[in-house]
């Protein structure tokens, strides 16, 4: 998700799931004020939804800064006909680690 997509996301119905574990953070005053302003601008969305979406957009953007090395073709997915490759690099490692924690 890109930060430029957030307005459309916040105006649409929410279908997200939340983790069982809660994470608590202390925000810098100016960031808390900006989040409060977003909450006022999008009253249908909770503060948690807004913070989740902002973090998601930032992480998606940040993920693109990791190096990605396309690998050799290893198979073809019979269901979708997509070519499966053996990719490598820090981006693949980051995605694998994040996926394993779901």
C-alpha positions in Angstrom: 0.0 0.0 0.0 1.2 3.5 -0.8 0.7 6.5 1.4 -1.2 8.1 -1.5 -3.7 5.2 -1.3 -4.6 5.8 2.4 -7.4 8.3 1.8 -9.3 5.8 -0.4 -8.6 3.0 2.1 -10.0 5.1 5.0 -13.1 6.0 3.0 -13.8 2.3 2.3 -15.1 -0.4 4.7 -12.6 -2.1 7.0 -11.9 -5.8 6.5 -8.6 -6.0 8.5 -7.7 -8.4 11.3 -5.8 -7.4 14.4 -3.1 -9.4 16.2 -3.9 -10.9 19.5 -1.0 -9.2 21.2 -1.2 -5.5 21.7 1.8 -3.3 21.2 2.2 0.0 23.0 4.3 2.9 21.8 5.0 6.4 22.9 4.7 8.9 20.1 6.5 12.1 19.6 4.1 15.0 20.4 4.0 16.3 16.8 3.3 12.8 15.4 0.5 12.3 18.0 -1.0 15.7 16.9 -0.9 14.7 13.3 -2.6 11.3 14.0 -5.2 13.1 16.1 -5.9 15.4 13.1 -6.3 12.4 10.9 -8.7 10.9 13.4 -10.8 14.1 13.2 -10.7 14.0 9.4 -11.7 10.4 9.2 -14.1 9.8 12.1 -15.3 6.4 10.7 -11.8 5.0 11.3 -10.3 4.3 14.7 -6.9 5.5 15.8 -5.7 1.9 15.6 -6.8 1.6 12.0 -5.2 4.9 11.1 -1.9 4.0 12.8 -2.0 0.4 11.3 -2.5 1.8 7.8 0.2 4.5 8.2 2.7 1.8 9.4 1.7 -0.5 6.6 2.3 2.2 3.9 5.6 3.1 5.5 6.7 -0.6 5.7 5.7 -1.3 2.1 7.7 1.8 1.0 10.7 0.9 3.1 10.7 -2.7 1.9 11.4 -1.5 -1.6 14.7 -0.1 -0.4 16.0 -3.6 0.3 18.0 -5.2 -2.5 16.2 -7.9 -4.5 17.9 -10.4 -6.7 15.7 -12.2 -9.2 16.6 -15.9 -9.3 16.4 -18.7 -11.8 13.1 -20.3 -12.8 12.4 -23.4 -10.7 8.8 -24.3 -11.7 5.5 -23.2 -13.1 2.4 -22.9 -10.9 -0.2 -25.1 -12.6 -3.1 -23.2 -11.1 -2.0 -19.7 -12.2 0.6 -20.5 -14.9 3.0 -18.1 -13.1 6.7 -18.9 -13.3 8.1 -19.6 -9.8 11.6 -18.3 -9.3 14.3 -18.8 -6.6 14.7 -15.1 -5.6 17.3 -13.9 -3.0 18.5 -10.8 -1.3 17.6 -8.8 1.8 14.0 -8.1 0.5 13.2 -11.8 0.2 14.7 -12.5 3.6 12.6 -9.6 5.2 9.4 -10.9 3.5 10.1 -14.5 4.6 10.7 -13.4 8.2 7.6 -11.3 8.3 5.5 -14.0 6.7 6.7 -16.6 9.2 5.5 -14.4 12.1 1.9 -14.3 10.8 
